Amino acid sequence: MCGICGEVTFNGTQASPSAIAAINQVLAPRGPDAEGVVARGRWALGHRRLQIIDLSARSEQPMTAPDLGLTGVFNGCIYNYRALRAELETLGHRFFSEGDTEVVLRAYAQWGLDFASHLTGMFAVAIVERDSGRLILARDRLGVKPLYLARTAGGLRFASTLPALLAGGGVDTSIDAVAFRFYMSFHAVVPPPRTILNGVRKLPAATIRVIDADGAETDHVYWRVSYERSREDAARPAAEWREMLKASLTQAVRRRMVADVPVGVLLSGGVDSSLIVGLLDELGQKDLRTFSIGFEAANQESGDEFVYSDLIASHFHTQHTKIFVPSADLLGALPGAISSMSEPMVSYDNVAFYMLSREVAKHVRVVQSGQGADEVFAGYHWYPPMANAPDPVAAYARAFLDRDNATLGRQIGPAYAGDDVALAFVREQFAGPGADDPVDKALRLDTTVMLVDDPVKRVDNMTMAAGLEARVPFLDHDLVELAARMPASLKLADGGKGILKDVARTVIPPEVIDRPKGYFPVPALKYLDGPYLELARDALGSTAARQRGLFREEWLETLFADPRAHITPLRGSELWQAALLEMWLQTQGV
């Protein structure tokens, strides 16, 4: 719902209101309705507001509760804020606003570092304690809302996006070689705390960081999803699991209806978003707005799934908006989409979400979206081979990693070559306790790492670039915990997402379920030619790119000679992967 930022110093100097104002200005698209900066000596907080809950000025931020000695900024939505408010009132708290921001402050005052465990929702929070000078940073369980950090000469700055931090100045923008190897091998996913820039880090999901007045830091991880199963769960019949799943998913969708403005749905035509529409219909939602986008075909590959989104819109009588994007418009939107990325993200549908969000924001301010279902319910093609894999790490690497380290060493500049960080990370994650089944190991990694730093980040960045709040019911933490308890076989059934499809059959037409898996197709960026090829050539052949030396020239020449011949295991263009990174760096002035 917003953009947040701030600074604390540790060396006796004052925080810079001008730097926070500059950072806040970059965050303007995330919160076009109001802005505020509060500076008190060694700390300053900034906020950009998108009005969703309590539209009055009483919920403007930064928010100070003088009786608590707390000032805070908050990005996101607390879906259970009304119940928490009632509980806090019984404990003696008195409220001056009607929104969820004050609930967050008073929850912290009441429960201390346990406050985040009481919150159901998506959030990034920063709270300054007046008396101790401590800064408290927190991020939601599944990392739906981002928080980036940069150490300065005398302190720390934070913001909702990486580009905003750069606007404050004083950030080391050299390339993090380890992050670069992750980007090239782990399908552009850079696990926290790293980012592609040495001077910027990100707070991991489900983490509360306490930063003392002298700069000392302590992290508290307040949530972990477990894939261990009780004896009762192991014996539970499939029918009972389906009933539990339907109830939990309905609750997740209901929770995300909380708003003082209308809520729509991004309707791709797949099972996940279609199921959200169907459940909203069951919950009595009337005059629901739905939105779909499609692109021109390329290389005999369709660029839209309108046949399915039209079917759902007609079946549930939604107010449906269809957006068709000619290739010329797609090319023109690319710079805006790339500059809106907090980190370089290679997936083609970034620009789809960017263009869709710009149109949707003309009609509604909040949407529900289907991200997360594939990672939570095993919808991707690499999960079935994991079921009986004698070497789960190798099986996952073959399906998901873009290239092995030997190949990478022949493609990137010598200064950036090094250890196989992606494979080592997968091995470390798979070895952790709490997930014994190979499929569960992959699901846990994808849900807690890949999902956070690819699909979820993509949706947040592209929707908030248009001042649109996206809510993701499949990442309701209660639903994720329930899914983790289910036997993997229930999720792998029916070609993936089996139990979710079983529930869907009780809600939506079967034609949407019994079909090949779809995605947001943007064929022009997969089969680079014409102006798209020239765009890549210009970026990678620029003076800045040559001086940076990220890629070996001989490898780039091979890609330019035949872009379509170099596709990653996840159907990505190797040339687009390289060009996108360079275009992003140049967009950020790096």
Stockholm file with secondary structure:
# STOCKHOLM 1.0

chainA/1-590         MCGICGEVTFNGTQASPSAIAAINQVLAPRGPDAEGVVARGRWALGHRRLQIIDLSARSEQPMTAPDLGLTGVFNGCIYNYRALRAELETLGHRFFSEGDTEVVLRAYAQWGLDFASHLTGMFAVAIVERDSGRLILARDRLGVKPLYLARTAGGLRFASTLPALLAGGGVDTSIDAVAFRFYMSFHAVVPPPRTILNGVRKLPAATIRVIDADGAETDHVYWRVSYERSREDAARPAAEWREMLKASLTQAVRRRMVADVPVGVLLSGGVDSSLIVGLLDELGQKDLRTFSIGFEAANQESGDEFVYSDLIASHFHTQHTKIFVPSADLLGALPGAISSMSEPMVSYDNVAFYMLSREVAKHVRVVQSGQGADEVFAGYHWYPPMANAPDPVAAYARAFLDRDNATLGRQIGPAYAGDDVALAFVREQFAGPGADDPVDKALRLDTTVMLVDDPVKRVDNMTMAAGLEARVPFLDHDLVELAARMPASLKLADGGKGILKDVARTVIPPEVIDRPKGYFPVPALKYLDGPYLELARDALGSTAARQRGLFREEWLETLFADPRAHITPLRGSELWQAALLEMWLQTQGV
#=GR chainA/1-590 SS CEEEEEEEESSSCCCCHHHHHHHHHHTGGGCBSEEEEEEETTEEEEEEECCCSCCSGGGCSSEEETTTTEEEEEEEEETTHHHHHHHHHHTTCCCSCSSSHHHHHHHHHHHGGGGGGGCCEEEEEEEEETTTCCEEEEECTTCCSCCEEEECSSEEEEESSHHHHHHTSCCCCSBCHHHHHHHHHTTTCCCTTCCSBTTCEECCTTEEEEECTTSCEEEEECCCCCCCCCHHHHHCCHHHHHHHHHHHHHHHHHHTTCCSSCEEEECCSSHHHHHHHHHHHHTTCCSCEEEEEEECCBTTBCCCCHHHHHHHHHHTTCEEEEEEECHHHHHHHHHHHHHTCSSCCCCTHHHHHHHHHHHHTTTCSEEECCTTHHHHTTCSTTSGGGTTCSSHHHHHHHHHCSSCHHHHHTTBCGGGCCSCHHHHHHHHHHHSTTCCSHHHHHHHHIIIIITIIIIIHHHHHHHHTTTCEEECGGGCHHHHHHHHHSCHHHHHGGGTTHHHHHHHTTTSCHHHHSSCCCCCCCHHHHSCCHHHHHHHHHHHTSHHHHHHTCBCHHHHHHHHHCGGGCBCTTSCBHHHHHHHHHHHHHHTTC
#=GC SS_cons         CEEEEEEEESSSCCCCHHHHHHHHHHTGGGCBSEEEEEEETTEEEEEEECCCSCCSGGGCSSEEETTTTEEEEEEEEETTHHHHHHHHHHTTCCCSCSSSHHHHHHHHHHHGGGGGGGCCEEEEEEEEETTTCCEEEEECTTCCSCCEEEECSSEEEEESSHHHHHHTSCCCCSBCHHHHHHHHHTTTCCCTTCCSBTTCEECCTTEEEEECTTSCEEEEECCCCCCCCCHHHHHCCHHHHHHHHHHHHHHHHHHTTCCSSCEEEECCSSHHHHHHHHHHHHTTCCSCEEEEEEECCBTTBCCCCHHHHHHHHHHTTCEEEEEEECHHHHHHHHHHHHHTCSSCCCCTHHHHHHHHHHHHTTTCSEEECCTTHHHHTTCSTTSGGGTTCSSHHHHHHHHHCSSCHHHHHTTBCGGGCCSCHHHHHHHHHHHSTTCCSHHHHHHHHIIIIITIIIIIHHHHHHHHTTTCEEECGGGCHHHHHHHHHSCHHHHHGGGTTHHHHHHHTTTSCHHHHSSCCCCCCCHHHHSCCHHHHHHHHHHHTSHHHHHHTCBCHHHHHHHHHCGGGCBCTTSCBHHHHHHHHHHHHHHTTC
//
